[in-house]
Amino acid sequence: MIVTDSYCSKCKLQSDKRMKCSNCETVIYCSKKCQKDHWAVHKPICRVDNPDEVWGIRILSNNAAAKAVYPSHYFRHELIGDTNHAIFTKGERCPVTKRIGIPLIIYSTGVCERRATGLNEIAVKLRVEATDGFAPDIWQHQPGECLVIREDRKRLTQELLETVYGFISHLMSYPILDEGWAPWNGLLNPSVWQMYAKKYYEEQEVAGRESFGRFSPLVD
């Protein structure tokens, strides 16, 4: 059995030291340096675990024209402490992310309450179907701000959500409807996703984004 809580949250390497964050005790580090380097990522969600709470990310309204900033520019950490929050009853599963091992649930007031509130390209792509790469029609018309959580209730980081969005965007270049090409949904598996995520994390680290680094499916 793999003990995931023996892996450092920053370098993602296994360690026997298991230094926990003294404030929340929800993350493990192998050294003081890794803890310091990871603080910018961990600080917004540094809170003791509560079974009645789940960390999600709010995706602000955005559109395809805004390419000068990283997708995470539109992300905000949000703690959901209300067990009756609409995301638990009206939120929709993201089929593609479930196929790759990241089970996301997304909630939009614009969609669920039938109130048009603004464009959100990121949310639309997260909600595409695994069969044809298209989001349900209602999601393509101003879903506005959306809230995303992991169905397994693990803490969702901005880095991981950005990478998932990038992965789906990358797959959009596949000739889904052209004859002779293998079925698009054959790409929707953990192996393809993990290779993409590994490369993306490395590229972002090289680009100077310190919150990225080594990707590990055991930790991320």
ABEGO torsion letter per residue (X at the ends): XBBAAABBAAAGBBBAAGBBBAAAGABBBABAAAAAAAAAAAAAABBBBBAABBBBBBBBBBBAABAABBAAAABBBBBBABAABAAAAABBBBAAAAAAGBBBBBBBAAAAAGBBAEBBAAAAAAABBAAAGBBBAAAABGAEBBBBBBAAGBBBBAAAAAAAAAAAAAAAABBAABBGBBBAAAABBAAAAAAAAAAAAAAAAAAGBAABEBBBAAAX
